[in-house]
């Protein structure tokens, strides 16, 4: 089974809200997922919840992150480092 870490939409019409999930690559975008890894609100451009420890666990098991999730990880880690410096 090939596992990917990607986004799954859970928002309303014209109000997107995304869930970061670990899912079998053969499943639909909004189908059943293996693990919830966080949430992202594109309207406010903020990561609401992000479980970096769970993401690291899935990557260690062989999961592949989508390009969008990689971008969110970089943005989240930069914000985390900037807030720690204050």
Phi and psi in radians as a Rosetta constraint file:
Dihedral C 1 N 2 CA 2 C 2 CIRCULARHARMONIC -1.634 0.35
Dihedral N 2 CA 2 C 2 N 3 CIRCULARHARMONIC 2.115 0.35
Dihedral C 2 N 3 CA 3 C 3 CIRCULARHARMONIC -1.827 0.35
Dihedral N 3 CA 3 C 3 N 4 CIRCULARHARMONIC 2.365 0.35
Dihedral C 3 N 4 CA 4 C 4 CIRCULARHARMONIC -2.140 0.35
Dihedral N 4 CA 4 C 4 N 5 CIRCULARHARMONIC 2.616 0.35
Dihedral C 4 N 5 CA 5 C 5 CIRCULARHARMONIC -1.845 0.35
Dihedral N 5 CA 5 C 5 N 6 CIRCULARHARMONIC 2.000 0.35
Dihedral C 5 N 6 CA 6 C 6 CIRCULARHARMONIC -2.569 0.35
Dihedral N 6 CA 6 C 6 N 7 CIRCULARHARMONIC -3.104 0.35
Dihedral C 6 N 7 CA 7 C 7 CIRCULARHARMONIC -1.668 0.35
Dihedral N 7 CA 7 C 7 N 8 CIRCULARHARMONIC 2.542 0.35
Dihedral C 7 N 8 CA 8 C 8 CIRCULARHARMONIC -2.252 0.35
Dihedral N 8 CA 8 C 8 N 9 CIRCULARHARMONIC 2.219 0.35
Dihedral C 8 N 9 CA 9 C 9 CIRCULARHARMONIC -1.386 0.35
Dihedral N 9 CA 9 C 9 N 10 CIRCULARHARMONIC 2.330 0.35
Dihedral C 9 N 10 CA 10 C 10 CIRCULARHARMONIC -2.261 0.35
Dihedral N 10 CA 10 C 10 N 11 CIRCULARHARMONIC 0.072 0.35
Dihedral C 10 N 11 CA 11 C 11 CIRCULARHARMONIC -1.449 0.35
Dihedral N 11 CA 11 C 11 N 12 CIRCULARHARMONIC 3.056 0.35
Dihedral C 11 N 12 CA 12 C 12 CIRCULARHARMONIC -1.456 0.35
Dihedral N 12 CA 12 C 12 N 13 CIRCULARHARMONIC 3.126 0.35
Dihedral C 12 N 13 CA 13 C 13 CIRCULARHARMONIC -1.117 0.35
Dihedral N 13 CA 13 C 13 N 14 CIRCULARHARMONIC 2.264 0.35
Dihedral C 13 N 14 CA 14 C 14 CIRCULARHARMONIC 1.110 0.35
Dihedral N 14 CA 14 C 14 N 15 CIRCULARHARMONIC 0.201 0.35
Dihedral C 14 N 15 CA 15 C 15 CIRCULARHARMONIC -2.352 0.35
Dihedral N 15 CA 15 C 15 N 16 CIRCULARHARMONIC 1.245 0.35
Dihedral C 15 N 16 CA 16 C 16 CIRCULARHARMONIC -1.154 0.35
Dihedral N 16 CA 16 C 16 N 17 CIRCULARHARMONIC 2.533 0.35
Dihedral C 16 N 17 CA 17 C 17 CIRCULARHARMONIC -2.612 0.35
Dihedral N 17 CA 17 C 17 N 18 CIRCULARHARMONIC 2.246 0.35
Dihedral C 17 N 18 CA 18 C 18 CIRCULARHARMONIC -2.037 0.35
Dihedral N 18 CA 18 C 18 N 19 CIRCULARHARMONIC 2.533 0.35
Dihedral C 18 N 19 CA 19 C 19 CIRCULARHARMONIC -1.926 0.35
Dihedral N 19 CA 19 C 19 N 20 CIRCULARHARMONIC 2.306 0.35
Dihedral C 19 N 20 CA 20 C 20 CIRCULARHARMONIC -1.521 0.35
Dihedral N 20 CA 20 C 20 N 21 CIRCULARHARMONIC 2.114 0.35
Dihedral C 20 N 21 CA 21 C 21 CIRCULARHARMONIC -2.330 0.35
Dihedral N 21 CA 21 C 21 N 22 CIRCULARHARMONIC 2.704 0.35
Dihedral C 21 N 22 CA 22 C 22 CIRCULARHARMONIC -1.704 0.35
Dihedral N 22 CA 22 C 22 N 23 CIRCULARHARMONIC 2.177 0.35
Dihedral C 22 N 23 CA 23 C 23 CIRCULARHARMONIC -2.510 0.35
Dihedral N 23 CA 23 C 23 N 24 CIRCULARHARMONIC 2.647 0.35
Dihedral C 23 N 24 CA 24 C 24 CIRCULARHARMONIC -1.123 0.35
Dihedral N 24 CA 24 C 24 N 25 CIRCULARHARMONIC 2.321 0.35
Dihedral C 24 N 25 CA 25 C 25 CIRCULARHARMONIC -1.111 0.35
Dihedral N 25 CA 25 C 25 N 26 CIRCULARHARMONIC -0.293 0.35
Dihedral C 25 N 26 CA 26 C 26 CIRCULARHARMONIC -1.525 0.35
Dihedral N 26 CA 26 C 26 N 27 CIRCULARHARMONIC -0.119 0.35
Dihedral C 26 N 27 CA 27 C 27 CIRCULARHARMONIC -1.406 0.35
Dihedral N 27 CA 27 C 27 N 28 CIRCULARHARMONIC 2.837 0.35
Dihedral C 27 N 28 CA 28 C 28 CIRCULARHARMONIC -1.212 0.35
Dihedral N 28 CA 28 C 28 N 29 CIRCULARHARMONIC 2.873 0.35
Dihedral C 28 N 29 CA 29 C 29 CIRCULARHARMONIC -0.997 0.35
Dihedral N 29 CA 29 C 29 N 30 CIRCULARHARMONIC -0.794 0.35
Dihedral C 29 N 30 CA 30 C 30 CIRCULARHARMONIC -1.835 0.35
Dihedral N 30 CA 30 C 30 N 31 CIRCULARHARMONIC 0.353 0.35
Dihedral C 30 N 31 CA 31 C 31 CIRCULARHARMONIC -1.386 0.35
Dihedral N 31 CA 31 C 31 N 32 CIRCULARHARMONIC -2.913 0.35
Dihedral C 31 N 32 CA 32 C 32 CIRCULARHARMONIC -1.123 0.35
Dihedral N 32 CA 32 C 32 N 33 CIRCULARHARMONIC 2.477 0.35
Dihedral C 32 N 33 CA 33 C 33 CIRCULARHARMONIC -2.165 0.35
Dihedral N 33 CA 33 C 33 N 34 CIRCULARHARMONIC 2.843 0.35
Dihedral C 33 N 34 CA 34 C 34 CIRCULARHARMONIC -1.495 0.35
Dihedral N 34 CA 34 C 34 N 35 CIRCULARHARMONIC -0.692 0.35
Dihedral C 34 N 35 CA 35 C 35 CIRCULARHARMONIC -2.687 0.35
Dihedral N 35 CA 35 C 35 N 36 CIRCULARHARMONIC 2.430 0.35
Dihedral C 35 N 36 CA 36 C 36 CIRCULARHARMONIC -1.532 0.35
Dihedral N 36 CA 36 C 36 N 37 CIRCULARHARMONIC 2.150 0.35
Dihedral C 36 N 37 CA 37 C 37 CIRCULARHARMONIC -1.943 0.35
Dihedral N 37 CA 37 C 37 N 38 CIRCULARHARMONIC -0.059 0.35
Dihedral C 37 N 38 CA 38 C 38 CIRCULARHARMONIC 2.692 0.35
Dihedral N 38 CA 38 C 38 N 39 CIRCULARHARMONIC 3.135 0.35
Dihedral C 38 N 39 CA 39 C 39 CIRCULARHARMONIC -2.372 0.35
Dihedral N 39 CA 39 C 39 N 40 CIRCULARHARMONIC 2.690 0.35
Dihedral C 39 N 40 CA 40 C 40 CIRCULARHARMONIC -2.426 0.35
Dihedral N 40 CA 40 C 40 N 41 CIRCULARHARMONIC 2.324 0.35
Dihedral C 40 N 41 CA 41 C 41 CIRCULARHARMONIC -1.927 0.35
Dihedral N 41 CA 41 C 41 N 42 CIRCULARHARMONIC 1.798 0.35
Dihedral C 41 N 42 CA 42 C 42 CIRCULARHARMONIC -1.274 0.35
Dihedral N 42 CA 42 C 42 N 43 CIRCULARHARMONIC -0.345 0.35
Dihedral C 42 N 43 CA 43 C 43 CIRCULARHARMONIC -1.161 0.35
Dihedral N 43 CA 43 C 43 N 44 CIRCULARHARMONIC -0.781 0.35
Dihedral C 43 N 44 CA 44 C 44 CIRCULARHARMONIC -1.599 0.35
Dihedral N 44 CA 44 C 44 N 45 CIRCULARHARMONIC -0.103 0.35
Dihedral C 44 N 45 CA 45 C 45 CIRCULARHARMONIC 0.970 0.35
Dihedral N 45 CA 45 C 45 N 46 CIRCULARHARMONIC 0.840 0.35
Dihedral C 45 N 46 CA 46 C 46 CIRCULARHARMONIC -2.433 0.35
Dihedral N 46 CA 46 C 46 N 47 CIRCULARHARMONIC 2.588 0.35
Dihedral C 46 N 47 CA 47 C 47 CIRCULARHARMONIC -1.502 0.35
Dihedral N 47 CA 47 C 47 N 48 CIRCULARHARMONIC 2.037 0.35
Dihedral C 47 N 48 CA 48 C 48 CIRCULARHARMONIC -1.347 0.35
Dihedral N 48 CA 48 C 48 N 49 CIRCULARHARMONIC -0.755 0.35
Dihedral C 48 N 49 CA 49 C 49 CIRCULARHARMONIC -2.569 0.35
Dihedral N 49 CA 49 C 49 N 50 CIRCULARHARMONIC 2.351 0.35
Dihedral C 49 N 50 CA 50 C 50 CIRCULARHARMONIC -2.549 0.35
Dihedral N 50 CA 50 C 50 N 51 CIRCULARHARMONIC 2.093 0.35
Dihedral C 50 N 51 CA 51 C 51 CIRCULARHARMONIC -1.748 0.35
Dihedral N 51 CA 51 C 51 N 52 CIRCULARHARMONIC 1.503 0.35
Dihedral C 51 N 52 CA 52 C 52 CIRCULARHARMONIC -1.145 0.35
Dihedral N 52 CA 52 C 52 N 53 CIRCULARHARMONIC -0.543 0.35
Dihedral C 52 N 53 CA 53 C 53 CIRCULARHARMONIC -1.170 0.35
Dihedral N 53 CA 53 C 53 N 54 CIRCULARHARMONIC -0.702 0.35
Dihedral C 53 N 54 CA 54 C 54 CIRCULARHARMONIC -1.168 0.35
Dihedral N 54 CA 54 C 54 N 55 CIRCULARHARMONIC -0.688 0.35
Dihedral C 54 N 55 CA 55 C 55 CIRCULARHARMONIC -1.105 0.35
Dihedral N 55 CA 55 C 55 N 56 CIRCULARHARMONIC -0.765 0.35
Dihedral C 55 N 56 CA 56 C 56 CIRCULARHARMONIC -1.078 0.35
Dihedral N 56 CA 56 C 56 N 57 CIRCULARHARMONIC -0.660 0.35
Dihedral C 56 N 57 CA 57 C 57 CIRCULARHARMONIC -1.106 0.35
Dihedral N 57 CA 57 C 57 N 58 CIRCULARHARMONIC -0.792 0.35
Dihedral C 57 N 58 CA 58 C 58 CIRCULARHARMONIC -1.175 0.35
Dihedral N 58 CA 58 C 58 N 59 CIRCULARHARMONIC -0.652 0.35
Dihedral C 58 N 59 CA 59 C 59 CIRCULARHARMONIC -1.159 0.35
Dihedral N 59 CA 59 C 59 N 60 CIRCULARHARMONIC -0.653 0.35
Dihedral C 59 N 60 CA 60 C 60 CIRCULARHARMONIC -1.120 0.35
Dihedral N 60 CA 60 C 60 N 61 CIRCULARHARMONIC -0.516 0.35
Dihedral C 60 N 61 CA 61 C 61 CIRCULARHARMONIC -1.404 0.35
Dihedral N 61 CA 61 C 61 N 62 CIRCULARHARMONIC -0.152 0.35
Dihedral C 61 N 62 CA 62 C 62 CIRCULARHARMONIC 1.981 0.35
Dihedral N 62 CA 62 C 62 N 63 CIRCULARHARMONIC 0.127 0.35
Dihedral C 62 N 63 CA 63 C 63 CIRCULARHARMONIC -1.251 0.35
Dihedral N 63 CA 63 C 63 N 64 CIRCULARHARMONIC 2.605 0.35
Dihedral C 63 N 64 CA 64 C 64 CIRCULARHARMONIC -1.952 0.35
Dihedral N 64 CA 64 C 64 N 65 CIRCULARHARMONIC 2.254 0.35
Dihedral C 64 N 65 CA 65 C 65 CIRCULARHARMONIC -1.436 0.35
Dihedral N 65 CA 65 C 65 N 66 CIRCULARHARMONIC 2.501 0.35
Dihedral C 65 N 66 CA 66 C 66 CIRCULARHARMONIC -1.300 0.35
Dihedral N 66 CA 66 C 66 N 67 CIRCULARHARMONIC 2.795 0.35
Dihedral C 66 N 67 CA 67 C 67 CIRCULARHARMONIC -1.006 0.35
Dihedral N 67 CA 67 C 67 N 68 CIRCULARHARMONIC -0.612 0.35
Dihedral C 67 N 68 CA 68 C 68 CIRCULARHARMONIC -1.179 0.35
Dihedral N 68 CA 68 C 68 N 69 CIRCULARHARMONIC -0.714 0.35
Dihedral C 68 N 69 CA 69 C 69 CIRCULARHARMONIC -1.174 0.35
Dihedral N 69 CA 69 C 69 N 70 CIRCULARHARMONIC -0.660 0.35
Dihedral C 69 N 70 CA 70 C 70 CIRCULARHARMONIC -1.062 0.35
Dihedral N 70 CA 70 C 70 N 71 CIRCULARHARMONIC -0.750 0.35
Dihedral C 70 N 71 CA 71 C 71 CIRCULARHARMONIC -1.104 0.35
Dihedral N 71 CA 71 C 71 N 72 CIRCULARHARMONIC -0.736 0.35
Dihedral C 71 N 72 CA 72 C 72 CIRCULARHARMONIC -1.131 0.35
Dihedral N 72 CA 72 C 72 N 73 CIRCULARHARMONIC -0.679 0.35
Dihedral C 72 N 73 CA 73 C 73 CIRCULARHARMONIC -1.065 0.35
Dihedral N 73 CA 73 C 73 N 74 CIRCULARHARMONIC -0.777 0.35
Dihedral C 73 N 74 CA 74 C 74 CIRCULARHARMONIC -1.109 0.35
Dihedral N 74 CA 74 C 74 N 75 CIRCULARHARMONIC -0.798 0.35
Dihedral C 74 N 75 CA 75 C 75 CIRCULARHARMONIC -1.104 0.35
Dihedral N 75 CA 75 C 75 N 76 CIRCULARHARMONIC -0.755 0.35
Dihedral C 75 N 76 CA 76 C 76 CIRCULARHARMONIC -1.131 0.35
Dihedral N 76 CA 76 C 76 N 77 CIRCULARHARMONIC -0.733 0.35
Dihedral C 76 N 77 CA 77 C 77 CIRCULARHARMONIC -1.204 0.35
Dihedral N 77 CA 77 C 77 N 78 CIRCULARHARMONIC -0.626 0.35
Dihedral C 77 N 78 CA 78 C 78 CIRCULARHARMONIC -1.143 0.35
Dihedral N 78 CA 78 C 78 N 79 CIRCULARHARMONIC -0.745 0.35
Dihedral C 78 N 79 CA 79 C 79 CIRCULARHARMONIC -1.142 0.35
Dihedral N 79 CA 79 C 79 N 80 CIRCULARHARMONIC -0.642 0.35
Dihedral C 79 N 80 CA 80 C 80 CIRCULARHARMONIC -1.149 0.35
Dihedral N 80 CA 80 C 80 N 81 CIRCULARHARMONIC -0.714 0.35
Dihedral C 80 N 81 CA 81 C 81 CIRCULARHARMONIC -1.208 0.35
Dihedral N 81 CA 81 C 81 N 82 CIRCULARHARMONIC -0.704 0.35
Dihedral C 81 N 82 CA 82 C 82 CIRCULARHARMONIC -1.145 0.35
Dihedral N 82 CA 82 C 82 N 83 CIRCULARHARMONIC -0.683 0.35
Dihedral C 82 N 83 CA 83 C 83 CIRCULARHARMONIC -1.234 0.35
Dihedral N 83 CA 83 C 83 N 84 CIRCULARHARMONIC -0.511 0.35
Dihedral C 83 N 84 CA 84 C 84 CIRCULARHARMONIC -1.263 0.35
Dihedral N 84 CA 84 C 84 N 85 CIRCULARHARMONIC -0.521 0.35
Dihedral C 84 N 85 CA 85 C 85 CIRCULARHARMONIC -1.300 0.35
Dihedral N 85 CA 85 C 85 N 86 CIRCULARHARMONIC -0.391 0.35
